[in-house]
Every structure is written in structure tokens, then in C-alpha cells.
Amino acid sequence: MNKWVVVLGLVLMPVLAWADNHGDDRRLSVEKLWQMDRVGSPVVSPAGGHVVVPVTHWDVENDSAKTRLWLLSTDGGVQRALTSAGQSASSPTFSPDGSTLAFVSTRGDDEAGQIYLLSMDGPGEATRLTEVPTSVSSLKWVGEHLYFISSIWPDQSWEEMTEQIQADRDTHVSAMQWNALPYSSWDRYLDEDRQAHLYRVPAAGGDVQPLTTEWDV
């Protein structure tokens, strides 16, 4: 056994014994683990002076989680929330010049996650860039375009997909049936009728352009 492990154990034993005797139990437990906020993958600004990180807070009683984006300066002088509490945000990515932050969020009347743009030059509200009925994920900013992935029905237009989503929602049925081994990603089963495809949209606004499909939406 490593001697440093033994030394560490000898140091911690009286500390833990004192905590038990004084009712100060700071040991990690399942309850305390779910009280901790989870920090996601950081995104560094092009100039290197700031970092944006997603921070997820779990509500055990409601079995839900919300993720906010936080801005941190590399010198430790700045630490503030960029997005509001109660609204989840993900996939932060900076514009090439660092003046704008793009992220995915569901706000207001959004039925699915959309791309939002937030100026980094001063205070202001984020503005929505897309209206994709099947949601946006895995956002990347390259040049003058934002690239993303969406899980679509490959034989339908945006309008038809919007109607399909609403029809599925109106059935109020969440049960699923398979006659073969289903595919899943962690705790979410994948809809085998849908396919993940790559798209891009001009950062200045405009039509969404399909890159890995043969149809035009």
C-alpha cells in the first residue's frame, strides 16, 4: 500500500471522528451529491480572456434539471450568469471574433430548442435565430455560419414535421412497442423513424440549409 495513502488515512480519521462527535457530518452522500451543481464543458473565447460554462442545477423533488450559462474571466475577476434561472441553455459557442455567443435554448413559445444569439459587447437580451421544429443540438460556429444537428423525418418538410410533432403530442401516449432490440442513448430511446442530419444557417439570419440530406426544406 502506498505510504501516502496510509498517512492520509491517519490524518483524516481524527477529523471524521470529531465531525461525528459534534454532529457535523460533511461526508459525501447521495442527497448531498444531488444538491451540487454540475459544471459542463467550458468554452474559451477567441481572445482567451473569458470562459463560458454550462452549470446544471437538479431539483430532486420535481425530478427536473435546469442549465444556465455562466461567464468567467480567466483572471478570476468576473463570474456572472449569462442566462436566466428557470430557462435551460446548452451548446455555447463563440463567434470567430468573440463578439457574440450562440447557444441553444427553449424560451417563450418555443416548442423545441432553438439557436439564440447574445452580444458580448454589453447588456442586452438574446435574440432567436432559428425556427426548427425538430430542435437544434451540437452547435458549432464556423466562419459566417452556425452548424447544428437535428433529428428529422427524412421524407417530410418542416411544415409536415411540425404537424407530425403536434399530432404525436395530441395522442397523449408515451408508451412504445418494439419487435426488435431498441436503440437508446443513455436513458432516452431513439426514434427509429427519424435520422440525425447536419444543417447550417447564416449567423446574420436566413434560411436553414441541409447539408447531409437530398431534399430541400
The 8 nearest C-alpha neighbors of each residue, nearest first, counted from 0:
[[1, 2, 4, 5, 3, 6, 8, 7],
 [0, 2, 4, 3, 5, 6, 7, 8],
 [3, 1, 5, 4, 0, 6, 7, 8],
 [2, 4, 6, 5, 1, 7, 8, 0],
 [5, 3, 7, 2, 1, 6, 8, 0],
 [6, 4, 8, 2, 3, 7, 9, 1],
 [5, 7, 3, 9, 8, 4, 2, 10],
 [8, 6, 10, 4, 5, 9, 3, 11],
 [9, 7, 5, 11, 10, 6, 12, 4],
 [8, 10, 6, 7, 12, 11, 5, 13],
 [11, 9, 7, 8, 12, 6, 13, 14],
 [10, 12, 14, 8, 9, 13, 15, 7],
 [11, 13, 15, 14, 9, 10, 8, 16],
 [14, 12, 16, 15, 11, 17, 10, 9],
 [15, 13, 11, 17, 16, 12, 18, 10],
 [16, 14, 18, 12, 17, 13, 11, 19],
 [15, 17, 13, 19, 18, 14, 12, 20],
 [16, 18, 20, 14, 15, 19, 13, 21],
 [19, 17, 23, 15, 21, 16, 20, 24],
 [20, 18, 16, 22, 17, 21, 24, 23],
 [21, 19, 17, 18, 22, 16, 23, 15],
 [20, 22, 18, 23, 19, 17, 24, 16],
 [21, 23, 19, 20, 24, 18, 17, 25],
 [24, 22, 18, 21, 25, 19, 20, 17],
 [23, 25, 26, 18, 22, 19, 15, 21],
 [26, 24, 23, 27, 18, 15, 28, 31],
 [25, 27, 24, 28, 15, 31, 23, 18],
 [26, 28, 31, 25, 32, 29, 30, 24],
 [29, 27, 31, 30, 32, 26, 25, 33],
 [30, 28, 32, 31, 33, 27, 34, 26],
 [29, 31, 28, 32, 33, 34, 27, 59],
 [32, 30, 34, 28, 33, 29, 27, 35],
 [31, 33, 29, 34, 30, 35, 28, 27],
 [32, 34, 35, 31, 30, 57, 29, 59],
 [35, 33, 31, 32, 30, 36, 57, 56],
 [34, 36, 33, 32, 37, 31, 56, 57],
 [37, 35, 56, 55, 54, 38, 34, 57],
 [38, 36, 55, 54, 35, 39, 56, 53],
 [37, 39, 54, 53, 55, 36, 52, 40],
 [40, 38, 53, 52, 54, 41, 37, 55],
 [39, 41, 52, 42, 38, 53, 51, 90],
 [42, 40, 52, 51, 50, 39, 43, 53],
 [41, 43, 51, 50, 52, 44, 40, 92],
 [44, 42, 50, 47, 49, 45, 51, 41],
 [43, 45, 47, 46, 49, 97, 50, 93],
 [46, 44, 47, 97, 43, 96, 95, 93],
 [47, 45, 44, 48, 97, 49, 96, 43],
 [48, 46, 44, 45, 49, 43, 73, 50],
 [47, 49, 73, 46, 72, 44, 50, 43],
 [50, 48, 72, 44, 73, 71, 47, 43],
 [49, 51, 43, 71, 42, 70, 44, 72],
 [52, 50, 70, 42, 69, 41, 71, 43],
 [51, 53, 41, 69, 68, 39, 40, 42],
 [52, 54, 68, 39, 67, 38, 66, 69],
 [55, 53, 38, 66, 67, 37, 39, 68],
 [56, 54, 66, 37, 36, 65, 67, 38],
 [55, 57, 36, 65, 64, 66, 37, 54],
 [58, 56, 64, 59, 63, 33, 55, 65],
 [59, 57, 63, 61, 60, 62, 64, 56],
 [58, 60, 62, 61, 57, 63, 33, 34],
 [59, 61, 62, 58, 63, 57, 64, 33],
 [60, 62, 63, 59, 58, 64, 57, 65],
 [63, 61, 59, 60, 58, 64, 57, 65],
 [64, 62, 58, 61, 57, 59, 65, 60],
 [63, 65, 57, 56, 58, 55, 66, 62],
 [66, 64, 87, 56, 55, 85, 86, 67],
 [65, 67, 55, 87, 54, 88, 53, 56],
 [68, 66, 54, 82, 53, 88, 87, 55],
 [67, 69, 53, 81, 82, 52, 80, 54],
 [70, 68, 80, 81, 52, 51, 79, 53],
 [69, 71, 51, 79, 78, 50, 80, 81],
 [72, 70, 78, 50, 77, 49, 51, 73],
 [73, 71, 49, 77, 75, 74, 48, 76],
 [72, 74, 75, 49, 48, 71, 50, 47],
 [73, 75, 72, 76, 48, 77, 71, 49],
 [76, 74, 72, 73, 77, 71, 78, 49],
 [75, 77, 74, 72, 78, 73, 71, 79],
 [78, 76, 72, 71, 75, 79, 70, 74],
 [77, 79, 71, 70, 72, 76, 69, 80],
 [80, 78, 70, 69, 77, 81, 71, 68],
 [79, 81, 69, 82, 68, 70, 67, 78],
 [80, 82, 69, 68, 70, 79, 83, 67],
 [83, 81, 67, 68, 80, 84, 86, 69],
 [84, 82, 86, 85, 67, 81, 80, 87],
 [83, 85, 86, 67, 82, 65, 87, 66],
 [84, 86, 65, 83, 87, 66, 67, 64],
 [87, 85, 84, 83, 65, 88, 106, 67],
 [86, 88, 66, 65, 67, 104, 85, 105],
 [87, 89, 104, 103, 66, 67, 102, 68],
 [88, 90, 103, 91, 102, 104, 53, 87],
 [89, 91, 102, 138, 103, 137, 92, 136],
 [92, 90, 102, 101, 89, 100, 93, 42],
 [91, 93, 101, 100, 139, 140, 102, 90],
 [94, 92, 100, 97, 99, 101, 44, 95],
 [93, 95, 97, 99, 96, 140, 100, 98],
 [94, 96, 97, 93, 45, 142, 141, 140],
 [97, 95, 94, 98, 45, 93, 99, 46],
 [98, 96, 94, 93, 45, 95, 99, 44],
 [97, 99, 119, 96, 118, 120, 94, 100],
 [100, 98, 118, 119, 94, 117, 97, 93],
 [99, 101, 93, 117, 116, 92, 94, 118],
 [102, 100, 116, 92, 115, 91, 93, 117],
 [101, 103, 91, 90, 115, 114, 89, 92],
 [104, 102, 114, 89, 113, 88, 112, 90],
 [103, 105, 88, 112, 113, 87, 106, 102],
 [106, 104, 112, 109, 111, 113, 87, 107],
 [107, 105, 109, 108, 104, 86, 112, 110],
 [106, 108, 109, 105, 110, 86, 104, 127],
 [107, 109, 106, 110, 105, 111, 112, 130],
 [110, 108, 106, 105, 111, 107, 112, 113],
 [109, 111, 108, 105, 112, 132, 134, 106],
 [112, 110, 134, 109, 105, 132, 113, 133],
 [111, 113, 105, 134, 104, 135, 103, 109],
 [114, 112, 103, 104, 135, 129, 134, 105],
 [113, 115, 103, 128, 129, 102, 127, 104],
 [116, 114, 127, 126, 102, 101, 128, 125],
 [115, 117, 101, 125, 126, 100, 127, 99],
 [118, 116, 125, 100, 99, 101, 119, 124],
 [117, 119, 99, 120, 98, 100, 121, 116],
 [118, 120, 98, 99, 121, 117, 100, 97],
 [121, 119, 118, 98, 122, 99, 117, 123],
 [122, 120, 119, 123, 118, 117, 98, 124],
 [123, 121, 124, 120, 118, 119, 117, 81],
 [124, 122, 121, 125, 118, 117, 119, 120],
 [123, 125, 126, 117, 122, 118, 116, 82],
 [124, 126, 117, 116, 115, 123, 127, 118],
 [127, 125, 116, 115, 124, 128, 117, 114],
 [126, 128, 115, 114, 129, 116, 125, 113],
 [127, 129, 114, 115, 204, 126, 116, 130],
 [130, 128, 114, 113, 131, 127, 115, 207],
 [129, 131, 132, 113, 128, 127, 114, 109],
 [130, 132, 134, 133, 129, 113, 135, 111],
 [133, 131, 161, 134, 111, 130, 157, 160],
 [132, 134, 131, 149, 151, 150, 111, 135],
 [135, 133, 112, 111, 131, 132, 149, 113],
 [134, 136, 149, 112, 113, 148, 147, 103],
 [135, 137, 148, 138, 147, 149, 134, 103],
 [138, 136, 147, 148, 90, 139, 135, 146],
 [137, 139, 147, 90, 136, 146, 145, 140],
 [140, 138, 146, 145, 92, 141, 147, 137],
 [139, 141, 145, 94, 144, 146, 92, 142],
 [142, 140, 144, 145, 143, 139, 95, 146],
 [141, 143, 144, 95, 140, 94, 145, 202],
 [142, 144, 202, 201, 141, 145, 140, 203],
 [145, 143, 201, 202, 200, 142, 141, 140],
 [144, 146, 140, 200, 199, 139, 202, 141],
 [145, 147, 199, 139, 198, 138, 140, 144],
 [148, 146, 138, 198, 137, 136, 197, 199],
 [147, 149, 197, 136, 196, 137, 135, 198],
 [148, 150, 135, 195, 196, 134, 151, 133],
 [149, 151, 195, 194, 193, 133, 196, 148],
 [152, 150, 193, 194, 153, 149, 133, 195],
 [151, 153, 193, 154, 155, 194, 192, 160],
 [154, 152, 155, 151, 194, 193, 212, 214],
 [155, 153, 152, 156, 214, 151, 159, 160],
 [154, 156, 159, 152, 153, 160, 157, 158],
 [157, 155, 159, 158, 216, 160, 154, 215],
 [158, 156, 160, 159, 216, 161, 155, 132],
 [157, 159, 161, 156, 160, 162, 155, 132],
 [160, 158, 162, 156, 161, 157, 155, 163],
 [161, 159, 163, 157, 162, 158, 155, 164],
 [160, 162, 158, 164, 159, 163, 132, 157],
 [161, 163, 159, 165, 160, 164, 166, 158],
 [164, 162, 160, 166, 165, 161, 159, 167],
 [165, 163, 167, 161, 166, 162, 160, 168],
 [164, 166, 168, 162, 167, 163, 169, 161],
 [165, 167, 163, 169, 168, 164, 162, 170],
 [168, 166, 164, 165, 170, 169, 163, 171],
 [167, 169, 165, 166, 170, 171, 164, 172],
 [168, 170, 166, 171, 167, 165, 172, 164],
 [169, 171, 172, 167, 168, 166, 173, 165],
 [172, 170, 169, 168, 173, 167, 166, 174],
 [173, 171, 170, 174, 168, 167, 169, 175],
 [172, 174, 175, 171, 170, 168, 167, 176],
 [175, 173, 172, 176, 171, 177, 170, 188],
 [176, 174, 173, 177, 172, 188, 190, 181],
 [175, 177, 174, 178, 181, 179, 173, 180],
 [178, 176, 179, 181, 175, 180, 182, 191],
 [177, 179, 176, 180, 181, 175, 182, 191],
 [180, 178, 177, 181, 176, 182, 191, 175],
 [179, 181, 182, 178, 177, 183, 176, 188],
 [182, 180, 179, 183, 177, 188, 189, 178],
 [181, 183, 189, 188, 180, 184, 191, 190],
 [184, 182, 188, 189, 187, 185, 181, 186],
 [183, 185, 187, 186, 188, 189, 182, 181],
 [184, 186, 187, 183, 188, 182, 189, 181],
 [187, 185, 184, 188, 183, 189, 182, 181],
 [188, 186, 184, 183, 185, 189, 182, 190],
 [189, 187, 183, 182, 184, 190, 186, 181],
 [188, 190, 183, 182, 191, 187, 184, 181],
 [189, 191, 192, 193, 188, 182, 194, 183],
 [190, 192, 193, 189, 194, 182, 181, 188],
 [193, 191, 190, 152, 194, 151, 153, 189],
 [194, 192, 152, 151, 191, 190, 150, 153],
 [195, 193, 150, 151, 196, 152, 153, 192],
 [194, 196, 150, 149, 151, 148, 193, 197],
 [197, 195, 148, 149, 211, 194, 150, 198],
 [196, 198, 148, 210, 211, 147, 209, 149],
 [199, 197, 209, 210, 147, 208, 146, 148],
 [198, 200, 146, 208, 145, 207, 147, 144],
 [199, 201, 207, 145, 144, 208, 206, 202],
 [202, 200, 144, 204, 203, 205, 143, 145],
 [201, 203, 144, 204, 143, 145, 200, 128],
 [204, 202, 201, 205, 143, 144, 128, 200],
 [205, 203, 201, 202, 128, 200, 206, 129],
 [204, 206, 201, 200, 207, 203, 202, 128],
 [205, 207, 208, 200, 204, 201, 129, 199],
 [206, 208, 200, 199, 205, 209, 198, 201],
 [207, 209, 199, 198, 200, 206, 210, 215],
 [210, 208, 198, 212, 211, 197, 207, 199],
 [209, 211, 198, 197, 212, 208, 199, 196],
 [210, 212, 197, 196, 209, 213, 198, 214],
 [213, 211, 214, 210, 209, 196, 153, 215],
 [212, 214, 215, 211, 209, 210, 153, 216],
 [215, 213, 212, 216, 209, 154, 153, 156],
 [214, 216, 209, 213, 208, 156, 212, 207],
 [215, 156, 157, 214, 209, 208, 207, 155]]
